[in-house]
Amino acid sequence: MLENEFYGPVYYSGVWALIGAFFLLCAGAVVGLILYTTRKKTIKQIHTLKPLAPKGVDLNALKQKYLGIIDQIETYYNDHRTSASVAHQQLSKAVRTFYYEALGFHAEVMTLEDLKQSHHKDLATLIGKYYPDEFDMLEQGLVAQSAQKARDLIRKQ
């Protein structure tokens, strides 16, 4: 009796197979869309970014401007109008701001660790040398040497 009631898949229309395949494809697409939109996205870090193209500024005039600022900082220190740690802070700010104005690189808002991970290794080295003198309470920093290193870095750009 049961043999007479069972019909094999040969007797079903091919349309049902296409409809089933379509629903399986739709379900796969929904699962894929959910996985794609909820995946963890990689966070860009400074060492993975490409270096910026130089900005269209007069680099020679900018160098002269910042060399003058460095000379002024050194003069203020030599005239005892500022301390060594403040002079180092000002030198650090001047060099970082030069990098921003010349290259568009936001060095003025970066930590030393950020600078070390960037493509500007010379800047990171210089700022790293300023750190002990910048925060030294004993005022033993050598401002003349630090100013000369800042001038050399600016001239090198």
NORPEZI-V605571 format. One record per residue. N is the residue number from 1. SS is DSSP state (@ for helix, = for strand, . for the rest). NEAR is the number of other C-alpha atoms within 8 Angstrom. Layout:
{{N & SS & NEAR} {N & SS & NEAR}}
//
This chain:
{{1 & . & 4} {2 & @ & 5} {3 & @ & 5} {4 & @ & 6} {5 & @ & 6} {6 & . & 6} {7 & . & 7} {8 & . & 6} {9 & @ & 5} {10 & @ & 6} {11 & @ & 6} {12 & . & 7} {13 & . & 7} {14 & @ & 6} {15 & @ & 6} {16 & @ & 8} {17 & @ & 8} {18 & @ & 8} {19 & @ & 8} {20 & @ & 8} {21 & @ & 8} {22 & @ & 8} {23 & @ & 8} {24 & @ & 8} {25 & @ & 8} {26 & @ & 8} {27 & @ & 8} {28 & @ & 8} {29 & @ & 8} {30 & @ & 8} {31 & @ & 8} {32 & @ & 8} {33 & @ & 8} {34 & @ & 8} {35 & @ & 8} {36 & @ & 7} {37 & @ & 6} {38 & . & 6} {39 & . & 6} {40 & . & 4} {41 & . & 4} {42 & . & 4} {43 & . & 4} {44 & . & 6} {45 & . & 6} {46 & @ & 8} {47 & @ & 7} {48 & @ & 6} {49 & . & 7} {50 & . & 4} {51 & . & 5} {52 & . & 7} {53 & . & 5} {54 & . & 7} {55 & . & 7} {56 & . & 4} {57 & . & 6} {58 & . & 6} {59 & @ & 7} {60 & @ & 6} {61 & @ & 7} {62 & @ & 12} {63 & @ & 11} {64 & @ & 8} {65 & @ & 8} {66 & @ & 12} {67 & @ & 10} {68 & @ & 8} {69 & @ & 9} {70 & @ & 13} {71 & @ & 9} {72 & @ & 8} {73 & @ & 11} {74 & @ & 12} {75 & @ & 8} {76 & @ & 10} {77 & @ & 13} {78 & @ & 7} {79 & . & 7} {80 & . & 7} {81 & . & 7} {82 & . & 9} {83 & . & 9} {84 & @ & 14} {85 & @ & 13} {86 & @ & 9} {87 & @ & 14} {88 & @ & 14} {89 & @ & 10} {90 & @ & 9} {91 & @ & 13} {92 & @ & 10} {93 & @ & 9} {94 & @ & 11} {95 & @ & 11} {96 & @ & 12} {97 & @ & 11} {98 & @ & 12} {99 & @ & 12} {100 & @ & 12} {101 & @ & 9} {102 & @ & 12} {103 & @ & 10} {104 & . & 10} {105 & . & 9} {106 & . & 10} {107 & @ & 10} {108 & @ & 8} {109 & @ & 5} {110 & . & 9} {111 & . & 6} {112 & @ & 9} {113 & @ & 7} {114 & @ & 9} {115 & @ & 14} {116 & @ & 11} {117 & @ & 8} {118 & . & 9} {119 & . & 8} {120 & . & 8} {121 & @ & 9} {122 & @ & 7} {123 & @ & 10} {124 & @ & 11} {125 & @ & 9} {126 & @ & 10} {127 & @ & 10} {128 & @ & 9} {129 & @ & 8} {130 & @ & 12} {131 & @ & 8} {132 & @ & 8} {133 & @ & 14} {134 & @ & 13} {135 & . & 7} {136 & . & 10} {137 & . & 5} {138 & . & 4} {139 & . & 9} {140 & . & 7} {141 & . & 10} {142 & . & 8} {143 & @ & 11} {144 & @ & 7} {145 & @ & 7} {146 & @ & 11} {147 & @ & 12} {148 & @ & 8} {149 & @ & 9} {150 & @ & 12} {151 & @ & 10} {152 & @ & 8} {153 & @ & 10} {154 & @ & 12} {155 & @ & 7} {156 & @ & 5} {157 & . & 4}}
//
